[in-house]
Amino acid sequence: MIKCLAIDDEPLALSQLKSYISKVAFLELVEACQNPIAAMKVLSEQQIDAIFIDINMPDLNGLSFVRTLVHPPLVVFTTAYSEYAIESYKVDAIDYLLKPFGFADFQRAANKVLRQYELMHGAGATATNNAPVNTSDDDIIFVKTEYKVVSISISKIRYVEAMSEYLRLYMEDEPKPIVALLSMKKLEERLPQNFMRVHRSYIVNLQKIHEVTRGRILMDEKTHIPVGDSYKDTFNDYLEKRSLLK
């Protein structure tokens, strides 16, 4: 069971959260709190796996509250204000529910919490205590894009392009890139050895390179990626070690 808190200063909204949580088999409501201060007390006394929390609350809003947590649980924000969406993903929220939302929307958010929980604790962690726990698939990562969290197969990433606070992930069999709120550094830490940073703005899947010519990497006929000066030695060393040319 995933132990969770519901936090909302509006009694009706809090009652709705309690009702929805009770309908999801893998969620266990530990406490329903009308303010972050009460929630902080519960968090200090018990192990909480996930919180469903309103953003716009007096004294201490949901975003500020989550930022104060050293080891925050999985977070789903609920709010009537869509302008908070980007900010919510900057604190690694699992999902963002825009009020008013129905049970179907809540169920989808809860399923995302379940998937992330299973990745963190093993795929069988929400089953019975005696059930075997499967290891998570190392090829799968979750990224935030638009108002949702999506799973991505690392092996299908062709290359990554940075643009300010966002990344464009170009995938196999996908006509358009996935635009994710994520830093290059954070993604690099998760990618396996067959990925290499070749430019301040680019990471490439070395297994997907089609051709290298005149200091540029060709991923396909239309996609040319530059190799930055500070990355040339590492990339050329990689090529030399694998070259069969005399």
Biotite code that builds the C-alpha atoms (Angstrom):
import biotite.structure as struc

atoms = struc.array([
    struc.Atom([0.000, 0.000, 0.000], chain_id="A", res_id=1, res_name="MET", atom_name="CA", element="C"),
    struc.Atom([1.115, 3.548, -0.752], chain_id="A", res_id=2, res_name="ILE", atom_name="CA", element="C"),
    struc.Atom([0.629, 5.646, 2.377], chain_id="A", res_id=3, res_name="LYS", atom_name="CA", element="C"),
    struc.Atom([-0.482, 9.158, 1.537], chain_id="A", res_id=4, res_name="CYS", atom_name="CA", element="C"),
    struc.Atom([-1.616, 12.524, 2.878], chain_id="A", res_id=5, res_name="LEU", atom_name="CA", element="C"),
    struc.Atom([-4.354, 14.779, 1.538], chain_id="A", res_id=6, res_name="ALA", atom_name="CA", element="C"),
    struc.Atom([-3.720, 18.499, 2.144], chain_id="A", res_id=7, res_name="ILE", atom_name="CA", element="C"),
    struc.Atom([-6.199, 21.248, 1.281], chain_id="A", res_id=8, res_name="ASP", atom_name="CA", element="C"),
    struc.Atom([-7.496, 24.237, 3.233], chain_id="A", res_id=9, res_name="ASP", atom_name="CA", element="C"),
    struc.Atom([-10.950, 23.986, 1.612], chain_id="A", res_id=10, res_name="GLU", atom_name="CA", element="C"),
    struc.Atom([-13.138, 21.436, 3.478], chain_id="A", res_id=11, res_name="PRO", atom_name="CA", element="C"),
    struc.Atom([-15.090, 20.383, 0.378], chain_id="A", res_id=12, res_name="LEU", atom_name="CA", element="C"),
    struc.Atom([-11.927, 19.891, -1.676], chain_id="A", res_id=13, res_name="ALA", atom_name="CA", element="C"),
    struc.Atom([-10.338, 17.936, 1.164], chain_id="A", res_id=14, res_name="LEU", atom_name="CA", element="C"),
    struc.Atom([-13.439, 15.763, 1.462], chain_id="A", res_id=15, res_name="SER", atom_name="CA", element="C"),
    struc.Atom([-13.272, 15.048, -2.268], chain_id="A", res_id=16, res_name="GLN", atom_name="CA", element="C"),
    struc.Atom([-9.613, 14.016, -2.017], chain_id="A", res_id=17, res_name="LEU", atom_name="CA", element="C"),
    struc.Atom([-10.443, 11.681, 0.880], chain_id="A", res_id=18, res_name="LYS", atom_name="CA", element="C"),
    struc.Atom([-13.259, 10.114, -1.111], chain_id="A", res_id=19, res_name="SER", atom_name="CA", element="C"),
    struc.Atom([-11.122, 9.605, -4.218], chain_id="A", res_id=20, res_name="TYR", atom_name="CA", element="C"),
    struc.Atom([-8.218, 8.126, -2.250], chain_id="A", res_id=21, res_name="ILE", atom_name="CA", element="C"),
    struc.Atom([-10.573, 5.642, -0.575], chain_id="A", res_id=22, res_name="SER", atom_name="CA", element="C"),
    struc.Atom([-11.615, 4.361, -4.017], chain_id="A", res_id=23, res_name="LYS", atom_name="CA", element="C"),
    struc.Atom([-8.063, 3.536, -5.147], chain_id="A", res_id=24, res_name="VAL", atom_name="CA", element="C"),
    struc.Atom([-7.046, 0.070, -3.967], chain_id="A", res_id=25, res_name="ALA", atom_name="CA", element="C"),
    struc.Atom([-3.308, 0.755, -3.669], chain_id="A", res_id=26, res_name="PHE", atom_name="CA", element="C"),
    struc.Atom([-3.646, 4.055, -1.734], chain_id="A", res_id=27, res_name="LEU", atom_name="CA", element="C"),
    struc.Atom([-3.953, 4.253, 2.038], chain_id="A", res_id=28, res_name="GLU", atom_name="CA", element="C"),
    struc.Atom([-4.960, 7.624, 3.513], chain_id="A", res_id=29, res_name="LEU", atom_name="CA", element="C"),
    struc.Atom([-2.941, 8.266, 6.665], chain_id="A", res_id=30, res_name="VAL", atom_name="CA", element="C"),
    struc.Atom([-4.277, 11.738, 7.389], chain_id="A", res_id=31, res_name="GLU", atom_name="CA", element="C"),
    struc.Atom([-6.314, 14.562, 5.833], chain_id="A", res_id=32, res_name="ALA", atom_name="CA", element="C"),
    struc.Atom([-4.810, 17.943, 6.757], chain_id="A", res_id=33, res_name="CYS", atom_name="CA", element="C"),
    struc.Atom([-6.234, 21.432, 6.299], chain_id="A", res_id=34, res_name="GLN", atom_name="CA", element="C"),
    struc.Atom([-2.826, 23.136, 6.286], chain_id="A", res_id=35, res_name="ASN", atom_name="CA", element="C"),
    struc.Atom([0.856, 22.312, 5.664], chain_id="A", res_id=36, res_name="PRO", atom_name="CA", element="C"),
    struc.Atom([1.740, 22.776, 9.337], chain_id="A", res_id=37, res_name="ILE", atom_name="CA", element="C"),
    struc.Atom([-0.468, 19.844, 10.335], chain_id="A", res_id=38, res_name="ALA", atom_name="CA", element="C"),
    struc.Atom([0.986, 17.839, 7.447], chain_id="A", res_id=39, res_name="ALA", atom_name="CA", element="C"),
    struc.Atom([4.524, 18.589, 8.608], chain_id="A", res_id=40, res_name="MET", atom_name="CA", element="C"),
    struc.Atom([3.727, 17.049, 11.991], chain_id="A", res_id=41, res_name="LYS", atom_name="CA", element="C"),
    struc.Atom([2.462, 13.853, 10.352], chain_id="A", res_id=42, res_name="VAL", atom_name="CA", element="C"),
    struc.Atom([5.521, 13.671, 8.094], chain_id="A", res_id=43, res_name="LEU", atom_name="CA", element="C"),
    struc.Atom([7.808, 13.968, 11.098], chain_id="A", res_id=44, res_name="SER", atom_name="CA", element="C"),
    struc.Atom([6.077, 11.068, 12.860], chain_id="A", res_id=45, res_name="GLU", atom_name="CA", element="C"),
    struc.Atom([5.273, 8.600, 10.074], chain_id="A", res_id=46, res_name="GLN", atom_name="CA", element="C"),
    struc.Atom([6.597, 7.301, 6.789], chain_id="A", res_id=47, res_name="GLN", atom_name="CA", element="C"),
    struc.Atom([4.540, 8.904, 4.014], chain_id="A", res_id=48, res_name="ILE", atom_name="CA", element="C"),
    struc.Atom([4.971, 7.788, 0.407], chain_id="A", res_id=49, res_name="ASP", atom_name="CA", element="C"),
    struc.Atom([2.848, 10.367, -1.421], chain_id="A", res_id=50, res_name="ALA", atom_name="CA", element="C"),
    struc.Atom([0.999, 13.629, -0.853], chain_id="A", res_id=51, res_name="ILE", atom_name="CA", element="C"),
    struc.Atom([-1.919, 15.174, -2.721], chain_id="A", res_id=52, res_name="PHE", atom_name="CA", element="C"),
    struc.Atom([-1.650, 18.870, -1.938], chain_id="A", res_id=53, res_name="ILE", atom_name="CA", element="C"),
    struc.Atom([-3.358, 22.106, -2.928], chain_id="A", res_id=54, res_name="ASP", atom_name="CA", element="C"),
    struc.Atom([-1.039, 24.913, -4.042], chain_id="A", res_id=55, res_name="ILE", atom_name="CA", element="C"),
    struc.Atom([-2.977, 28.051, -3.209], chain_id="A", res_id=56, res_name="ASN", atom_name="CA", element="C"),
    struc.Atom([-3.245, 27.998, 0.605], chain_id="A", res_id=57, res_name="MET", atom_name="CA", element="C"),
    struc.Atom([-2.847, 30.812, 3.162], chain_id="A", res_id=58, res_name="PRO", atom_name="CA", element="C"),
    struc.Atom([0.321, 31.287, 5.240], chain_id="A", res_id=59, res_name="ASP", atom_name="CA", element="C"),
    struc.Atom([2.326, 28.599, 3.412], chain_id="A", res_id=60, res_name="LEU", atom_name="CA", element="C"),
    struc.Atom([1.338, 27.516, -0.092], chain_id="A", res_id=61, res_name="ASN", atom_name="CA", element="C"),
    struc.Atom([1.844, 24.012, -1.397], chain_id="A", res_id=62, res_name="GLY", atom_name="CA", element="C"),
    struc.Atom([4.860, 24.819, -3.565], chain_id="A", res_id=63, res_name="LEU", atom_name="CA", element="C"),
    struc.Atom([6.709, 26.531, -0.733], chain_id="A", res_id=64, res_name="SER", atom_name="CA", element="C"),
    struc.Atom([5.843, 23.691, 1.628], chain_id="A", res_id=65, res_name="PHE", atom_name="CA", element="C"),
    struc.Atom([7.251, 21.018, -0.688], chain_id="A", res_id=66, res_name="VAL", atom_name="CA", element="C"),
    struc.Atom([10.436, 23.054, -1.149], chain_id="A", res_id=67, res_name="ARG", atom_name="CA", element="C"),
    struc.Atom([10.996, 22.963, 2.622], chain_id="A", res_id=68, res_name="THR", atom_name="CA", element="C"),
    struc.Atom([11.051, 19.147, 2.675], chain_id="A", res_id=69, res_name="LEU", atom_name="CA", element="C"),
    struc.Atom([14.524, 17.611, 2.695], chain_id="A", res_id=70, res_name="VAL", atom_name="CA", element="C"),
    struc.Atom([13.231, 14.245, 1.481], chain_id="A", res_id=71, res_name="HIS", atom_name="CA", element="C"),
    struc.Atom([9.822, 14.934, -0.053], chain_id="A", res_id=72, res_name="PRO", atom_name="CA", element="C"),
    struc.Atom([7.456, 12.065, -0.833], chain_id="A", res_id=73, res_name="PRO", atom_name="CA", element="C"),
    struc.Atom([5.893, 11.708, -4.266], chain_id="A", res_id=74, res_name="LEU", atom_name="CA", element="C"),
    struc.Atom([3.853, 14.852, -4.926], chain_id="A", res_id=75, res_name="VAL", atom_name="CA", element="C"),
    struc.Atom([0.636, 15.509, -6.839], chain_id="A", res_id=76, res_name="VAL", atom_name="CA", element="C"),
    struc.Atom([-0.477, 19.139, -6.801], chain_id="A", res_id=77, res_name="PHE", atom_name="CA", element="C"),
    struc.Atom([-4.119, 20.222, -7.000], chain_id="A", res_id=78, res_name="THR", atom_name="CA", element="C"),
    struc.Atom([-5.089, 23.800, -7.817], chain_id="A", res_id=79, res_name="THR", atom_name="CA", element="C"),
    struc.Atom([-7.555, 25.976, -9.650], chain_id="A", res_id=80, res_name="ALA", atom_name="CA", element="C"),
    struc.Atom([-4.755, 28.079, -11.164], chain_id="A", res_id=81, res_name="TYR", atom_name="CA", element="C"),
    struc.Atom([-3.134, 26.741, -14.337], chain_id="A", res_id=82, res_name="SER", atom_name="CA", element="C"),
    struc.Atom([-0.253, 29.252, -14.136], chain_id="A", res_id=83, res_name="GLU", atom_name="CA", element="C"),
    struc.Atom([1.311, 27.123, -11.394], chain_id="A", res_id=84, res_name="TYR", atom_name="CA", element="C"),
    struc.Atom([1.894, 24.184, -13.769], chain_id="A", res_id=85, res_name="ALA", atom_name="CA", element="C"),
    struc.Atom([5.501, 24.939, -14.713], chain_id="A", res_id=86, res_name="ILE", atom_name="CA", element="C"),
    struc.Atom([6.454, 25.808, -11.137], chain_id="A", res_id=87, res_name="GLU", atom_name="CA", element="C"),
    struc.Atom([4.992, 22.536, -9.898], chain_id="A", res_id=88, res_name="SER", atom_name="CA", element="C"),
    struc.Atom([7.249, 20.520, -12.188], chain_id="A", res_id=89, res_name="TYR", atom_name="CA", element="C"),
    struc.Atom([10.305, 22.437, -11.004], chain_id="A", res_id=90, res_name="LYS", atom_name="CA", element="C"),
    struc.Atom([9.871, 20.750, -7.620], chain_id="A", res_id=91, res_name="VAL", atom_name="CA", element="C"),
    struc.Atom([9.649, 17.303, -9.263], chain_id="A", res_id=92, res_name="ASP", atom_name="CA", element="C"),
    struc.Atom([5.903, 16.831, -8.930], chain_id="A", res_id=93, res_name="ALA", atom_name="CA", element="C"),
    struc.Atom([4.531, 13.574, -10.318], chain_id="A", res_id=94, res_name="ILE", atom_name="CA", element="C"),
    struc.Atom([1.395, 15.243, -11.659], chain_id="A", res_id=95, res_name="ASP", atom_name="CA", element="C"),
    struc.Atom([-0.742, 18.374, -11.582], chain_id="A", res_id=96, res_name="TYR", atom_name="CA", element="C"),
    struc.Atom([-4.538, 18.247, -11.241], chain_id="A", res_id=97, res_name="LEU", atom_name="CA", element="C"),
    struc.Atom([-6.426, 21.328, -12.345], chain_id="A", res_id=98, res_name="LEU", atom_name="CA", element="C"),
    struc.Atom([-9.601, 21.932, -10.342], chain_id="A", res_id=99, res_name="LYS", atom_name="CA", element="C"),
    struc.Atom([-12.340, 20.963, -10.811], chain_id="A", res_id=100, res_name="PRO", atom_name="CA", element="C"),
    struc.Atom([-11.214, 17.423, -11.597], chain_id="A", res_id=101, res_name="PHE", atom_name="CA", element="C"),
    struc.Atom([-13.130, 14.155, -11.556], chain_id="A", res_id=102, res_name="GLY", atom_name="CA", element="C"),
    struc.Atom([-12.242, 10.697, -10.335], chain_id="A", res_id=103, res_name="PHE", atom_name="CA", element="C"),
    struc.Atom([-10.940, 9.629, -13.763], chain_id="A", res_id=104, res_name="ALA", atom_name="CA", element="C"),
    struc.Atom([-8.332, 12.426, -13.662], chain_id="A", res_id=105, res_name="ASP", atom_name="CA", element="C"),
    struc.Atom([-7.439, 11.529, -10.081], chain_id="A", res_id=106, res_name="PHE", atom_name="CA", element="C"),
    struc.Atom([-7.088, 7.852, -10.994], chain_id="A", res_id=107, res_name="GLN", atom_name="CA", element="C"),
    struc.Atom([-4.651, 8.718, -13.803], chain_id="A", res_id=108, res_name="ARG", atom_name="CA", element="C"),
    struc.Atom([-2.560, 10.777, -11.373], chain_id="A", res_id=109, res_name="ALA", atom_name="CA", element="C"),
    struc.Atom([-2.654, 7.965, -8.809], chain_id="A", res_id=110, res_name="ALA", atom_name="CA", element="C"),
    struc.Atom([-1.473, 5.503, -11.463], chain_id="A", res_id=111, res_name="ASN", atom_name="CA", element="C"),
    struc.Atom([1.522, 7.741, -12.166], chain_id="A", res_id=112, res_name="LYS", atom_name="CA", element="C"),
    struc.Atom([2.300, 7.739, -8.457], chain_id="A", res_id=113, res_name="VAL", atom_name="CA", element="C"),
    struc.Atom([2.089, 3.944, -8.487], chain_id="A", res_id=114, res_name="LEU", atom_name="CA", element="C"),
    struc.Atom([4.463, 3.614, -11.442], chain_id="A", res_id=115, res_name="ARG", atom_name="CA", element="C"),
    struc.Atom([7.035, 5.903, -9.856], chain_id="A", res_id=116, res_name="GLN", atom_name="CA", element="C"),
    struc.Atom([6.660, 4.159, -6.494], chain_id="A", res_id=117, res_name="TYR", atom_name="CA", element="C"),
    struc.Atom([7.271, 0.794, -8.149], chain_id="A", res_id=118, res_name="GLU", atom_name="CA", element="C"),
    struc.Atom([10.346, 2.136, -9.927], chain_id="A", res_id=119, res_name="LEU", atom_name="CA", element="C"),
    struc.Atom([11.720, 3.318, -6.601], chain_id="A", res_id=120, res_name="MET", atom_name="CA", element="C"),
    struc.Atom([10.817, 0.259, -4.548], chain_id="A", res_id=121, res_name="HIS", atom_name="CA", element="C"),
    struc.Atom([10.478, -2.579, -7.036], chain_id="A", res_id=122, res_name="GLY", atom_name="CA", element="C"),
    struc.Atom([7.555, -3.512, -9.240], chain_id="A", res_id=123, res_name="ALA", atom_name="CA", element="C"),
    struc.Atom([5.959, -5.808, -6.652], chain_id="A", res_id=124, res_name="GLY", atom_name="CA", element="C"),
    struc.Atom([6.162, -3.369, -3.754], chain_id="A", res_id=125, res_name="ALA", atom_name="CA", element="C"),
    struc.Atom([2.446, -2.528, -3.715], chain_id="A", res_id=126, res_name="THR", atom_name="CA", element="C"),
    struc.Atom([1.378, -6.162, -3.628], chain_id="A", res_id=127, res_name="ALA", atom_name="CA", element="C"),
    struc.Atom([1.345, -8.262, -0.493], chain_id="A", res_id=128, res_name="THR", atom_name="CA", element="C"),
    struc.Atom([4.373, -8.310, 1.747], chain_id="A", res_id=129, res_name="ASN", atom_name="CA", element="C"),
    struc.Atom([5.018, -11.957, 0.822], chain_id="A", res_id=130, res_name="ASN", atom_name="CA", element="C"),
    struc.Atom([4.877, -11.373, -2.925], chain_id="A", res_id=131, res_name="ALA", atom_name="CA", element="C"),
    struc.Atom([8.151, -11.446, -4.879], chain_id="A", res_id=132, res_name="PRO", atom_name="CA", element="C"),
    struc.Atom([9.548, -8.028, -5.702], chain_id="A", res_id=133, res_name="VAL", atom_name="CA", element="C"),
    struc.Atom([10.690, -7.533, -9.272], chain_id="A", res_id=134, res_name="ASN", atom_name="CA", element="C"),
    struc.Atom([13.490, -5.139, -10.141], chain_id="A", res_id=135, res_name="THR", atom_name="CA", element="C"),
    struc.Atom([12.526, -2.087, -12.177], chain_id="A", res_id=136, res_name="SER", atom_name="CA", element="C"),
    struc.Atom([13.427, -1.808, -15.835], chain_id="A", res_id=137, res_name="ASP", atom_name="CA", element="C"),
    struc.Atom([16.613, 0.264, -16.094], chain_id="A", res_id=138, res_name="ASP", atom_name="CA", element="C"),
    struc.Atom([15.702, 1.289, -19.629], chain_id="A", res_id=139, res_name="ASP", atom_name="CA", element="C"),
    struc.Atom([12.715, 3.345, -18.491], chain_id="A", res_id=140, res_name="ILE", atom_name="CA", element="C"),
    struc.Atom([12.808, 6.938, -17.245], chain_id="A", res_id=141, res_name="ILE", atom_name="CA", element="C"),
    struc.Atom([9.975, 9.341, -16.465], chain_id="A", res_id=142, res_name="PHE", atom_name="CA", element="C"),
    struc.Atom([10.044, 12.949, -17.653], chain_id="A", res_id=143, res_name="VAL", atom_name="CA", element="C"),
    struc.Atom([7.681, 15.882, -17.249], chain_id="A", res_id=144, res_name="LYS", atom_name="CA", element="C"),
    struc.Atom([6.191, 17.227, -20.442], chain_id="A", res_id=145, res_name="THR", atom_name="CA", element="C"),
    struc.Atom([3.354, 19.749, -20.661], chain_id="A", res_id=146, res_name="GLU", atom_name="CA", element="C"),
    struc.Atom([0.944, 18.827, -17.827], chain_id="A", res_id=147, res_name="TYR", atom_name="CA", element="C"),
    struc.Atom([1.865, 15.173, -17.531], chain_id="A", res_id=148, res_name="LYS", atom_name="CA", element="C"),
    struc.Atom([4.621, 12.705, -16.709], chain_id="A", res_id=149, res_name="VAL", atom_name="CA", element="C"),
    struc.Atom([5.486, 10.240, -19.462], chain_id="A", res_id=150, res_name="VAL", atom_name="CA", element="C"),
    struc.Atom([7.676, 7.140, -19.560], chain_id="A", res_id=151, res_name="SER", atom_name="CA", element="C"),
    struc.Atom([10.520, 6.991, -22.071], chain_id="A", res_id=152, res_name="ILE", atom_name="CA", element="C"),
    struc.Atom([12.641, 4.089, -23.232], chain_id="A", res_id=153, res_name="SER", atom_name="CA", element="C"),
    struc.Atom([16.266, 5.245, -23.002], chain_id="A", res_id=154, res_name="ILE", atom_name="CA", element="C"),
    struc.Atom([17.335, 2.904, -25.784], chain_id="A", res_id=155, res_name="SER", atom_name="CA", element="C"),
    struc.Atom([14.972, 4.705, -28.178], chain_id="A", res_id=156, res_name="LYS", atom_name="CA", element="C"),
    struc.Atom([16.482, 8.152, -27.600], chain_id="A", res_id=157, res_name="ILE", atom_name="CA", element="C"),
    struc.Atom([18.436, 9.208, -30.706], chain_id="A", res_id=158, res_name="ARG", atom_name="CA", element="C"),
    struc.Atom([19.750, 12.530, -29.408], chain_id="A", res_id=159, res_name="TYR", atom_name="CA", element="C"),
    struc.Atom([18.913, 15.313, -26.982], chain_id="A", res_id=160, res_name="VAL", atom_name="CA", element="C"),
    struc.Atom([18.934, 19.056, -27.579], chain_id="A", res_id=161, res_name="GLU", atom_name="CA", element="C"),
    struc.Atom([18.991, 21.637, -24.782], chain_id="A", res_id=162, res_name="ALA", atom_name="CA", element="C"),
    struc.Atom([16.961, 24.842, -24.894], chain_id="A", res_id=163, res_name="MET", atom_name="CA", element="C"),
    struc.Atom([16.999, 26.995, -21.778], chain_id="A", res_id=164, res_name="SER", atom_name="CA", element="C"),
    struc.Atom([15.266, 25.069, -18.942], chain_id="A", res_id=165, res_name="GLU", atom_name="CA", element="C"),
    struc.Atom([13.894, 22.449, -21.311], chain_id="A", res_id=166, res_name="TYR", atom_name="CA", element="C"),
    struc.Atom([15.226, 19.540, -23.336], chain_id="A", res_id=167, res_name="LEU", atom_name="CA", element="C"),
    struc.Atom([14.068, 18.164, -26.661], chain_id="A", res_id=168, res_name="ARG", atom_name="CA", element="C"),
    struc.Atom([14.327, 14.376, -26.722], chain_id="A", res_id=169, res_name="LEU", atom_name="CA", element="C"),
    struc.Atom([14.327, 13.005, -30.254], chain_id="A", res_id=170, res_name="TYR", atom_name="CA", element="C"),
    struc.Atom([13.020, 9.450, -30.260], chain_id="A", res_id=171, res_name="MET", atom_name="CA", element="C"),
    struc.Atom([12.890, 6.581, -32.704], chain_id="A", res_id=172, res_name="GLU", atom_name="CA", element="C"),
    struc.Atom([9.478, 6.179, -34.350], chain_id="A", res_id=173, res_name="ASP", atom_name="CA", element="C"),
    struc.Atom([8.307, 9.572, -33.043], chain_id="A", res_id=174, res_name="GLU", atom_name="CA", element="C"),
    struc.Atom([7.698, 12.355, -35.590], chain_id="A", res_id=175, res_name="PRO", atom_name="CA", element="C"),
    struc.Atom([8.087, 15.123, -33.017], chain_id="A", res_id=176, res_name="LYS", atom_name="CA", element="C"),
    struc.Atom([10.520, 15.481, -30.101], chain_id="A", res_id=177, res_name="PRO", atom_name="CA", element="C"),
    struc.Atom([9.369, 15.179, -26.503], chain_id="A", res_id=178, res_name="ILE", atom_name="CA", element="C"),
    struc.Atom([9.851, 18.541, -24.779], chain_id="A", res_id=179, res_name="VAL", atom_name="CA", element="C"),
    struc.Atom([10.720, 17.938, -21.127], chain_id="A", res_id=180, res_name="ALA", atom_name="CA", element="C"),
    struc.Atom([11.356, 20.220, -18.162], chain_id="A", res_id=181, res_name="LEU", atom_name="CA", element="C"),
    struc.Atom([14.761, 18.794, -17.280], chain_id="A", res_id=182, res_name="LEU", atom_name="CA", element="C"),
    struc.Atom([18.436, 19.800, -17.100], chain_id="A", res_id=183, res_name="SER", atom_name="CA", element="C"),
    struc.Atom([21.191, 18.287, -19.233], chain_id="A", res_id=184, res_name="MET", atom_name="CA", element="C"),
    struc.Atom([23.196, 17.474, -16.106], chain_id="A", res_id=185, res_name="LYS", atom_name="CA", element="C"),
    struc.Atom([20.352, 15.539, -14.499], chain_id="A", res_id=186, res_name="LYS", atom_name="CA", element="C"),
    struc.Atom([19.684, 13.566, -17.663], chain_id="A", res_id=187, res_name="LEU", atom_name="CA", element="C"),
    struc.Atom([23.390, 12.826, -18.186], chain_id="A", res_id=188, res_name="GLU", atom_name="CA", element="C"),
    struc.Atom([23.568, 11.274, -14.730], chain_id="A", res_id=189, res_name="GLU", atom_name="CA", element="C"),
    struc.Atom([20.841, 8.808, -15.699], chain_id="A", res_id=190, res_name="ARG", atom_name="CA", element="C"),
    struc.Atom([21.987, 7.863, -19.208], chain_id="A", res_id=191, res_name="LEU", atom_name="CA", element="C"),
    struc.Atom([24.184, 4.789, -19.870], chain_id="A", res_id=192, res_name="PRO", atom_name="CA", element="C"),
    struc.Atom([27.670, 4.814, -21.422], chain_id="A", res_id=193, res_name="GLN", atom_name="CA", element="C"),
    struc.Atom([26.473, 4.689, -25.011], chain_id="A", res_id=194, res_name="ASN", atom_name="CA", element="C"),
    struc.Atom([25.364, 8.322, -24.655], chain_id="A", res_id=195, res_name="PHE", atom_name="CA", element="C"),
    struc.Atom([27.888, 11.152, -24.951], chain_id="A", res_id=196, res_name="MET", atom_name="CA", element="C"),
    struc.Atom([27.772, 14.913, -24.515], chain_id="A", res_id=197, res_name="ARG", atom_name="CA", element="C"),
    struc.Atom([29.287, 16.249, -27.751], chain_id="A", res_id=198, res_name="VAL", atom_name="CA", element="C"),
    struc.Atom([28.279, 19.893, -27.442], chain_id="A", res_id=199, res_name="HIS", atom_name="CA", element="C"),
    struc.Atom([27.027, 22.277, -24.795], chain_id="A", res_id=200, res_name="ARG", atom_name="CA", element="C"),
    struc.Atom([23.560, 21.774, -26.262], chain_id="A", res_id=201, res_name="SER", atom_name="CA", element="C"),
    struc.Atom([23.638, 18.168, -27.472], chain_id="A", res_id=202, res_name="TYR", atom_name="CA", element="C"),
    struc.Atom([23.835, 14.600, -26.169], chain_id="A", res_id=203, res_name="ILE", atom_name="CA", element="C"),
    struc.Atom([23.867, 11.810, -28.741], chain_id="A", res_id=204, res_name="VAL", atom_name="CA", element="C"),
    struc.Atom([23.184, 8.101, -28.596], chain_id="A", res_id=205, res_name="ASN", atom_name="CA", element="C"),
    struc.Atom([26.459, 6.791, -30.043], chain_id="A", res_id=206, res_name="LEU", atom_name="CA", element="C"),
    struc.Atom([24.684, 3.697, -31.324], chain_id="A", res_id=207, res_name="GLN", atom_name="CA", element="C"),
    struc.Atom([22.408, 5.840, -33.508], chain_id="A", res_id=208, res_name="LYS", atom_name="CA", element="C"),
    struc.Atom([25.128, 7.820, -35.344], chain_id="A", res_id=209, res_name="ILE", atom_name="CA", element="C"),
    struc.Atom([24.838, 7.471, -39.099], chain_id="A", res_id=210, res_name="HIS", atom_name="CA", element="C"),
    struc.Atom([27.987, 9.320, -40.173], chain_id="A", res_id=211, res_name="GLU", atom_name="CA", element="C"),
    struc.Atom([30.716, 11.678, -38.957], chain_id="A", res_id=212, res_name="VAL", atom_name="CA", element="C"),
    struc.Atom([32.045, 14.262, -41.374], chain_id="A", res_id=213, res_name="THR", atom_name="CA", element="C"),
    struc.Atom([33.874, 17.595, -41.102], chain_id="A", res_id=214, res_name="ARG", atom_name="CA", element="C"),
    struc.Atom([33.448, 17.857, -37.361], chain_id="A", res_id=215, res_name="GLY", atom_name="CA", element="C"),
    struc.Atom([29.735, 17.146, -37.485], chain_id="A", res_id=216, res_name="ARG", atom_name="CA", element="C"),
    struc.Atom([27.665, 14.138, -36.509], chain_id="A", res_id=217, res_name="ILE", atom_name="CA", element="C"),
    struc.Atom([24.968, 13.033, -38.944], chain_id="A", res_id=218, res_name="LEU", atom_name="CA", element="C"),
    struc.Atom([22.107, 11.284, -37.206], chain_id="A", res_id=219, res_name="MET", atom_name="CA", element="C"),
    struc.Atom([20.253, 11.092, -40.523], chain_id="A", res_id=220, res_name="ASP", atom_name="CA", element="C"),
    struc.Atom([20.290, 12.917, -43.846], chain_id="A", res_id=221, res_name="GLU", atom_name="CA", element="C"),
    struc.Atom([18.661, 16.037, -42.392], chain_id="A", res_id=222, res_name="LYS", atom_name="CA", element="C"),
    struc.Atom([20.105, 16.133, -38.877], chain_id="A", res_id=223, res_name="THR", atom_name="CA", element="C"),
    struc.Atom([23.645, 17.480, -38.425], chain_id="A", res_id=224, res_name="HIS", atom_name="CA", element="C"),
    struc.Atom([24.953, 17.908, -34.877], chain_id="A", res_id=225, res_name="ILE", atom_name="CA", element="C"),
    struc.Atom([28.090, 19.980, -34.203], chain_id="A", res_id=226, res_name="PRO", atom_name="CA", element="C"),
    struc.Atom([30.892, 18.700, -31.996], chain_id="A", res_id=227, res_name="VAL", atom_name="CA", element="C"),
    struc.Atom([31.948, 21.431, -29.567], chain_id="A", res_id=228, res_name="GLY", atom_name="CA", element="C"),
    struc.Atom([35.629, 22.310, -29.136], chain_id="A", res_id=229, res_name="ASP", atom_name="CA", element="C"),
    struc.Atom([35.720, 21.195, -25.509], chain_id="A", res_id=230, res_name="SER", atom_name="CA", element="C"),
    struc.Atom([34.187, 17.822, -26.434], chain_id="A", res_id=231, res_name="TYR", atom_name="CA", element="C"),
    struc.Atom([36.263, 16.999, -29.550], chain_id="A", res_id=232, res_name="LYS", atom_name="CA", element="C"),
    struc.Atom([39.063, 15.110, -27.813], chain_id="A", res_id=233, res_name="ASP", atom_name="CA", element="C"),
    struc.Atom([36.709, 12.763, -25.986], chain_id="A", res_id=234, res_name="THR", atom_name="CA", element="C"),
    struc.Atom([34.603, 12.136, -29.072], chain_id="A", res_id=235, res_name="PHE", atom_name="CA", element="C"),
    struc.Atom([37.614, 11.621, -31.360], chain_id="A", res_id=236, res_name="ASN", atom_name="CA", element="C"),
    struc.Atom([39.102, 9.209, -28.830], chain_id="A", res_id=237, res_name="ASP", atom_name="CA", element="C"),
    struc.Atom([35.863, 7.235, -28.915], chain_id="A", res_id=238, res_name="TYR", atom_name="CA", element="C"),
    struc.Atom([36.028, 7.083, -32.731], chain_id="A", res_id=239, res_name="LEU", atom_name="CA", element="C"),
    struc.Atom([39.702, 6.115, -32.781], chain_id="A", res_id=240, res_name="GLU", atom_name="CA", element="C"),
    struc.Atom([39.217, 3.210, -30.387], chain_id="A", res_id=241, res_name="LYS", atom_name="CA", element="C"),
    struc.Atom([36.489, 1.789, -32.604], chain_id="A", res_id=242, res_name="ARG", atom_name="CA", element="C"),
    struc.Atom([37.988, 2.562, -35.996], chain_id="A", res_id=243, res_name="SER", atom_name="CA", element="C"),
    struc.Atom([39.083, -0.288, -38.300], chain_id="A", res_id=244, res_name="LEU", atom_name="CA", element="C"),
    struc.Atom([40.796, 2.092, -40.706], chain_id="A", res_id=245, res_name="LEU", atom_name="CA", element="C"),
    struc.Atom([44.556, 2.025, -41.178], chain_id="A", res_id=246, res_name="LYS", atom_name="CA", element="C"),
])
